[in-house]
Amino acid sequence: MAKVELYTTQWCGYCARARALLNKKGVAFTDIDVDSDSSKRDEMVARSHGGSTVPQIFIDGEHIGGSDDLFALEQAGELNRKLGIAAP
């Protein structure tokens, strides 16, 4: 299965939406809280080439984008392939 990383905050509705989709798919992910450590926010911006909003999502090191981008992959039928899981 793919390595999934989410840069998030606890109060972000889009972050909760992304987490819920990944949980529904049974995908483990690393949740990196950028509010608790400012160096993590700097890391997020650098890795995402300027993305300053949360969530910023990475699958196997590839920058996916935000919650809307994650759901667009799901709608296009591409998310399962990127995650390395069989389609339902």
C-alpha positions in Angstrom: 0.0 0.0 0.0 1.1 3.6 -0.7 2.7 5.9 1.9 0.1 8.7 2.5 1.0 11.9 4.3 -1.5 14.7 5.2 -0.4 18.1 6.4 -3.4 19.3 8.4 -4.8 21.2 11.3 -7.3 19.9 13.8 -10.0 22.5 13.1 -10.0 22.2 9.3 -13.2 20.8 7.7 -11.4 20.0 4.4 -8.8 18.0 6.4 -11.6 16.1 8.2 -13.1 15.3 4.8 -9.8 14.0 3.4 -9.2 11.9 6.5 -12.8 10.5 6.3 -12.3 9.3 2.6 -8.9 7.7 3.4 -10.4 6.0 6.5 -13.4 4.8 4.5 -10.9 3.1 2.1 -9.0 1.6 5.0 -5.8 3.5 4.1 -3.3 4.2 6.8 -1.8 7.7 6.7 0.5 10.0 8.6 -1.3 13.1 9.9 1.2 16.0 10.3 -0.3 18.8 12.4 1.1 22.1 11.2 -0.4 24.1 14.1 1.7 22.3 16.7 5.0 22.8 15.0 5.7 25.8 12.8 8.7 24.0 11.1 6.1 21.4 9.8 4.2 24.3 8.1 7.5 25.5 6.5 8.2 21.9 5.4 4.7 21.6 3.9 5.0 24.8 1.9 8.4 23.7 0.6 7.3 20.2 -0.4 4.1 21.4 -2.1 6.0 24.2 -4.0 4.1 27.0 -2.2 0.9 25.3 -1.1 0.0 27.2 2.1 -3.5 25.9 2.7 -4.4 22.6 4.5 -4.6 19.9 3.8 -1.7 19.2 1.5 -1.7 15.6 0.6 1.2 13.4 -0.6 1.0 9.8 -1.9 4.3 8.0 -2.2 6.0 11.4 -2.1 3.9 12.8 -5.0 2.1 16.0 -4.2 -1.6 15.4 -4.8 -2.9 18.8 -3.7 -5.7 19.4 -1.3 -9.0 17.8 -0.4 -10.7 18.7 -3.6 -7.8 17.2 -5.6 -8.1 14.0 -3.6 -11.8 13.8 -4.3 -11.2 14.6 -8.0 -8.9 11.5 -8.2 -11.6 9.5 -6.5 -14.3 10.7 -9.0 -12.0 10.0 -11.9 -11.4 6.4 -10.7 -7.6 7.0 -10.2 -7.3 7.2 -6.4 -7.4 3.4 -5.7 -4.6 2.9 -8.3 -2.4 5.6 -6.7 -3.1 4.2 -3.2 -2.2 0.7 -4.4 -5.6 -0.9 -3.5 -8.0 -3.0 -5.5 -11.1 -1.2 -6.8 -14.2 -2.3 -4.8 
